[in-house]
Amino acid sequence: MILPASAVGELTDREIVERVVAGNRNEFEILVRRHNQRLFRAARAVMRSDDEAEDVLQQTWLDIYRHLSQFRGDAAFSTWATRIAVNAAIAHQRKRPVIAEVEDTAGGGSPDDALERTQLGTLLQACLEQLPQGNREVMVLRDVLELDTAETATCLGLTEEAVRVRLHRARAAVAASLVESMTKEARELYSFDGERCDRITAAIMRNVMAEIPVYSA
């Protein structure tokens, strides 16, 4: 049965899955559009490269389509699909070295705002890169994709307790890394030596020498 596009868009994921399995393959696009961002983020957390994450995303959707008849609805479709994406990304990463890339920061605001966002994004990315792989995925799924503990456990094949432990460790590590990185940045920002010190000292002494001498009593 062919439904109007507006009606198809109102169907649940499970209903669309059933319709695609029944032969309405064009409606698979609805699932893709609904969950593309979520699955990309999940893959990106593992791959740490936009280009490779996109490759994984395409492979993930192909895998999902091929195994769509196996979806039983025991978990939400989004959870089931995210687990496939994470597994595909992990498998892909094991086959080749990963090169971390700095993303361009898009959006409005002044050039200074864009620069600050870029610097912050780079700093956060660097902190995430330092996390052990298992902890990084947990933190991204929980804090970026906002999955709950049970969903994250299902996606990664972990117990809920393991998710809580890894999340705690990941957050603590990122916080410590941010503090260390920001401390180094602050030291450079507030450094006062070399040419800068010479210049300010010279200006101070010019003002002092222009003043009336001060004699002790």
N, C-alpha and C positions, 0 to 999 in steps of 0.2 A: 504493500500500500504506500503510495507516494503522498507525503504530507507537505503542506506549504512550509516554506523555510521558517517562518515565524513560529509555527507550531512545533517544528523539530527542535528549535532552539529552547523551547520550554520543557522538553523532555529531560528526565534525569539521565545521568551517565549510564546507568544500568539499562534503561530503556533504549538508549541509542546503541549501546553495545549489542543488545538483542536484535535491533533492526539491521545493524551492519552485518552481523552474523547471518541474518536471514536473507541478505543479498543487497541491501541498500548501502553499497560501499561508499557512495559519495557523501554520506552522512558522517563518515569517519572524520571528516574535516572539522566537524563541530567539536569532537573530543580534542583534536589537535589544538584548535584555537582556545579552548577552555583551559588547557593544562600546559601549553607550550612554555610559558614563563616559569612555571614551577619546575618542570623537568629540566629546563635549561639551567636554572640555578643549582639544581641538584647535581647535574653533570659538571657544571663549572666549578663547584666546590671541590670536586675530585681532580679535574683536569688542570685547573689553574691557567687555562688558555682559552680565549674565546673561540678561536678557530677549531681547536680540537673538541671543545664542548659542543659546538654546532655539529661536528661530524658525529659525535656520540648521540646527540639529540636525534639526528636523522635515523641513525641505526636503531635507536631506542623505539621510535615510532614504528619502524618496520617490524621490529621484534614484537611489539605490542599487537600490531595488526595480525601477524602470523599466529599469535597465541590467543587471540581475542576470545575464541570459543572456550578457552580454559578459565576465563574469568567467571567465578561463581558468585561473586557478591558477598563473600565472607568478610571482606574489608572494603573500604571505599575504593572506587576506581582510581582516585588520585593517589591513594597509598600504594595500591598494587602497581600502578604505572611508575611511581617514584622509585619503588624498589628495583624495578627493571632498569630504570635510568642509572641508578647508583651502581648496580652490578655491571652494567655495560661500561660505565666510565672506569670502574676499577679494573675490569678486564682489559680495556683499551690502554690504560695507563701502564699496565705491566708489560705491554709490548714495546713501548718506546719511551725514551727520556722525555721529561717535561721541562719546558722552558717557561718560566714565569714572565708574563708580559704586563706592562703598565697600560691601563686603559685610558683612552681620552675621556675627559669629563664633559658631558653635554649638559645643556640647560642654560637658563638665563642668569642674570646677575652681572655684576661688573667683572672685568678681567681679574681683579684681586680676589673676588669671591670664587671665580673659577679656579684660580691658582690654589687657593686654600683648600677647595674641595679635592683638587687633584693631589695635593700634598697629603691630605688626610687619607684619601683613598689609597694612595701608595703606601702610606704608613700602616694602615690597617691590613692591606694585602700582604705586606711583608711580615706582619705579625702572624697572620693566618698561615703563611707559607712555612713558618717555623714549627707549626703544630704537627705532631705525629698524624699520619693519615687518618686513622680511626677516629681520633678526637676531632679533627677538622670537619669531617663529614657530619658528626653528631652536632657540632656547634652550628653549622650552616643550616642543617635541617630544622633544628630547634629555634634558633635565633633569627635566621633570615627567612626561611620558608614558613616559620611559625607552626611547625608540626608539634603535636603534643608528644609526651614521652612514649605512649603506646604506639603511635604511628611511626615514630622514629625507630623504635625497637623493631617493628615489623619490617620497615624498609631496609634496615641494616642487618637483620637477622640476629639481633642482640636481645638480651633480657632488659627489662625496664630498669633494673638496678644498674646494669652496665652502662646504660644510656645516661643515667643520672651521674654516675661516677665520672664518665668521660666528659660530660658537659661541664661538670665542676672543674675538672683539671684543665679543660680547654679555656674556660673563661678566666681562670686564675693565671694561666700562662699568657694569654693575650693581654690581660691587665698588666702583668709584670713587664711584658715586652714593650707595651705602650709607654709605661712609666720610664723605662730605661731609654727608649728611643727619644721620648720628649725631653728627658733630662739632658741627653747629648745635644739635642737641637737647641735647648735653652742655653747650654754652656756656650755654644757657638754664637747664638743670638746676642747674649749678654757678655761676650768676651770683650775685654778691654785691655788690649796690649798692642804692641807694634805701632804702626802708623797712626791708628786711631788714638792711642794713648798719647803719642808725641804731639799730635795736632791739638788735642784738648788741653794738654799741659801747657803748650806754648801760648794758647789763648788766655788761659788763666794767669800765666805769668805776665802777659802784657797788661792785663787789667790790674794786677797787683803793683806792677812797676809804675803805673799811672796814678796810683793812689798816693796820698801824703804818707811819708814814712811813719811807721809806728815805733816809738821808742819806749823802752821799759822805764819805769820810774826809778 
